[in-house]
Amino acid sequence: MGLLTFSLNVTLDGCVDHEEGIADDETHAFFTRLMDERGAMLWGRITYEMMESFWPAVARGEVEAAPAVREWAVKLDAKPKFVVSSTRTDFPWANSHNIGSDLRTSVQKLKDATPAGVLLGSGKLAAELDRLDLIDEYQLLVHPRIAGHGPTLYQSGLHRARRLELVSAKPLRSGAVAMHYRRER
């Protein structure tokens, strides 16, 4: 069984707005490595649509991009992508699949079928999967910024606190810190 790893950019005040993080070669290399190490991606519909509106064009060379960014896009295009959505059924981006309506069962089956693990990249979906005790690891890139706005990580709350064990913390040149935590069970 593979692990479900939640990974996202977050500011010091918990903002997960994708425009608030530092997007440089080192950041892209960090997320490319995470993606390379996992067998599949998992997103909610909103994150999928945001990604779908940009990254396939970068992968096809229709958008000018730095080499690290293009590398990310090409690998993302090839990676199996699973989407949680109750409103959308058509996912034309390469290797995209809708996940079943029973979230607990569907995500557990995906973990079981993906020995290399699944990389979760949606904040809202992470809160729901955390409520279901399905997230095994957290690899957050904490940026040295205070956004002063939302959306924020876990803004809808959890029914109880999570105890985490620090696996590693690695500072990046930008001042961001790659934090890797594992759930204490």
N, C-alpha and C positions, 0 to 999 in steps of 0.2 A: 504494500500500500504506500502510495506517495503522500507527502506532506502538503498541506495547503498553507502557502506562505503569503501573507498580506504585505504588500509593498507599495509605498506611496511617498510622494514629496509632501512635507509638512513644515510649516513655519514654527517658530518658537511658541506662538500663541495658538497653535493647533489648526491654522488655516490650511485647507487642502485645495484651494483654488489653483488650478494648474498653471496659471500665469504668475503666481507669486514665487515659484522656485527659481533657482539659478540653473539655466539651461546652458551648460558648457560641455566640452568634450569629455571631461572627467565624469560628469553626471550621466551623460549618455553611455559611457563605457560601463558605469556601475549598473545601470538598468539592462544594458545588453548582456552583461555577464549573468545577471539574475535570470534573464529570459533564456539564455543559452543553457543554463543548468536545470531548467524546468521543462517538463514535457508538454505543458499547455498553459494557456492564459484563460482567466475567468474575469468577466466584467458584467456589470449591470448594463441595461439598455442605454442609459444616458452616456456613460463612459464609452461604450462601444460606438455610439453615433458620433461622439466627438473624435474618437480615434479614426473611424471610418472616413470622416470628412477630410482628413489630411494625409495620413500615413500611406495609403495606397498610391497616391500621386507622387509622393517622395520616392517610394520604392520603384516606380516606373520611370523616374527621372524627369517628371513633368514640373517639379518644384526644385529650385536650386537649393542645395544643402551641403553642409560640411561633410567630409568623409565619415566621421563617427555617426552623424545623424542618418546619413544614407544607409550605413551598415545596419543600424537599428531598424530602419524601415524595411529593408529587404528581409531581414531575419523575422521581423514581426509579421510580414506578409505570408511567410512560409509556415509560421507557427500555428498549430491548432488553437482556435479561439472559441470559447464557449460563452454564451450570453444568457443571462437571466432576464426574461421579459415576458410579461403577461399580455402585452399589447402589440407586439411585433412578431411576425413569423418568418419574414423574408430577410435573409442575411447574405447578400450577394458577395461580400468581401471574401476573398479566397480563404478556405479552411475555416469558415465560421459556422457555428452550430448553435441552435437554440437548446437550452437545457430544460429538462422536464419541469412540470408545474409543482411537484412535491420537492421543495428546495432541499430539505434534509436528505432525502433519499437520493436525489439526483446528484448533489454535490458529493455525497459519500461514494456513490458509484463512480463518479469521475475520479476521485482520489484513488479508489481501489484499482481503477483501470489505467492509472498513470503513475507507474513506479518512480519516474523522475520527478514527480510532484507537479503541483499546479500553482501558478503565480496569480494571485488575486490583486487587481488594481483599481478597485472601486470603493470609495469611502462609505457610501450609504449601504452598499451590499455587505461590506465588511462588518458593519454593526449588526446586521441581521444574522450573518453566519457566525459571528461571535456569540450571539444569544443562543444559537444552536450548538455551541461548543465544537465547531468544525475547524476553526483556525488553529494551526499548530505552531506557526512561527510568524514573527513580525520583522520585516527588514525595512525600516523607515529611513528616508534621507531627510534629516532635520536641517533646515536652512536657517542661516543667521539673519532672520528677518522677523519683524513683528508686523503682520498684515493689518491688524485692526478691524478685520471683517471676516465673514464666513464665506463659504461653508467651513465648518470645523469638524475635526475628527470626532466621531461618536457624539455628535450634537443631539442625536435622538436618545442617547443614554444606553446603559446596560442595566440588567437587573441585579448584577453584583460585580464587584471589582475583580480584576484578573491579576494574578501574581505571575510575574515573568522573571525568567532567569537570563541575565546578560550573557550572550555568547561572544559578542565582539563589538567594539566601537572604533571606527576608523575615521579620522579627520581627513577632509579633502582640502585641496589648495584654496578653494573658494571660501572656506570657513564652514561649509556644510559638514555634518557628521553622519556617517553611515552607521546606524544602530541596528544590531541584530539581536533579537530576543526570542526565546523559546518559552512556550507556555509551561508553567509548572502544573503537573497533573496530580 
